[in-house]
Amino acid sequence: MKKRLLILPSFLFLVSYFSFAQSNVEVYPAHWWVGMKNPSVQLMVRGKNISNEIPMLKISAEGTTIANGVILKKIERVENPNYVFLDINISKDAKPGMRTFSFGAPFNRKIAFELKPRRKGNGNQYAQGVTSADLIYLIMPDRFSNGDISNDKFADMNDTSCDRHNPFLRHGGDLQGIINHLDYFKELGATALWLTPVVENDMALTNESGTMRSAYHGYAFTNQYKIDKRFGGNEGYKKMIDAAHAKGLKVIQDAVYNHIGDKHFLYLDPPSKDWFNQWPAYTNTTYRDQPLIDPYASAHDRDIALNGWFTTFMPDLNQRNPFVANYLIQYAIWAVEEFGIDGWRVDTYFYSDRDFLNKVNKALYDEFPHITIFGETTMQSVTEQAFYCQNNINTSWKSNLQGVIDFQWEGAAVAALKENFGWANGVVRLYNILVQDLLYKDPMRNQILLDNHDQDRFYSVIGEDFNKYKMGIALLLTQRGIPQLYYGTEILMKNFKDPTDAEVRKDFPGGWKEDTINKFLASGRTAQENEAFEYVKKLANFRKKSSALQTGKLMQYVPSDSVYTYFRYNDKQTVMCVLNSGSKEKEIDFTSYAERTKLFSKATDITNGKEYAISEKIKVPPQSLLVLELKP
């Protein structure tokens, strides 16, 4: 990459938008804040031939003071003359407010910009993080609820479609639709909302396998600094987050560092050739993480896995370019401070440069000490998964990521419900996966799940077996980690990804005014759907008050004859869970678990209030999971 030190008049500075030599100029980030722990900001200034229109000025080693505690440290050109990068420092004594700077001849331009005061409540009103005390409810906004039909489509966007009859087009769900159902989440027992990306995806329809599809999923960004106006724009996002916080609900934003959409201005007009990972001919990633940690891997396999593109229309970002890294890191910080989000879920985690990932995580931890970050790590083993978060593995490179989306737990939990009991099958698989928790620094920070927007829906995977459904829900809400529930699982939404992901991303019934059935209400649900909803609600709300399930230790016993017993406990509470995955009733003797039961005299089934004496044997029905609170 070509770099060149430039010199600029002391009166040029940050603006969200200004006119320069009769060209519109954009600056990213659009504004910043006083009082940040890191005083340095790198501004990307973009405009037609902007680098050729900047006059020269000598900058001392200490930098050049521009105005009221703002220092210009460095100016750099890149290959593309449409970009200039300005490195500035904001003094700890700088005050919030507007500044106006005037250009001298021949430009005679004025620039206005704003430094804002920081939000109050870092770590308790925003950037709170999510913990094992939370239950995350995952929403795909376009498919959840349409609260504002006026923003369904816009003539000035590349995709003007909105058609609920077509599974591949946008359906009109938005942020107002989420606001309209905050009480629903509260009733269910959720404490946090994770939204798939809501930033601008101004993509044209793409031809995938012969079908024209929209980017309703949100993973092909075209401008990170804008919330898609079809969802409600920046102000709609702020409104939703403020309303969620007022209800005691946290908000997790979905991040993508690996790629952007091919309609992004940075791809259409890149600052430099190495802004993206380049190949002589289009090269797709293998989607395999193994070469990235395999001590025997070839450099060729590592290169393709890491630097190959995810799809033809999602250009692969090169985070080894320091300008790219700064752009992504600063946006992450900006989004937390601007919108007040509480945590990040990072998409396609292992496809990004490792050192960059540690750098962006550290920058967020430094500014927001309580924030939570967990990565999507779809991998083949616990070892591979643990490698990408804080771990106890002896390796030269160490991740600082707090936790991962625990797909290994998910696979084992489903196997516990579907497979016959065996030496390494059925419930033994779940037991064995948890044995490997010794690899994680803190497995309680892993997000556990039964399904999500990229997978077959849980209810279909288990053959629409309601007993297995209840067992899965009970596992999710009583095991270690941060549980995540995919929208609609609580009302038995189903389907396989056949023929596409759209089948597992159906609209939530009742989210649109024209819907004749409203499953947000008990009156709109079938008897079994209500039973499912009430079961989730019962366990989730018990969990909200259970210190043992929220933060307690886990003790598990070796499964025997289709029975898997485990405890969640602390000094205040003990919860005993007995899973019978077999087809026959099993008799359980509490004294077999005296290590945990000896201090108690009775056990209460938290789902129905039935009490058992610790001195008696109990019968566990086939395909069931008893959740018992032990009491003196």
Order of alpha helices (4+ residues) and beta strands (2+ residues): beta-beta-beta-beta-beta-beta-beta-beta-beta-beta-beta-alpha-alpha-beta-beta-beta-beta-beta-alpha-beta-alpha-alpha-alpha-alpha-beta-alpha-beta-alpha-beta-alpha-alpha-beta-alpha-alpha-beta-alpha-alpha-beta-beta-beta-beta-alpha-beta-beta-beta-beta
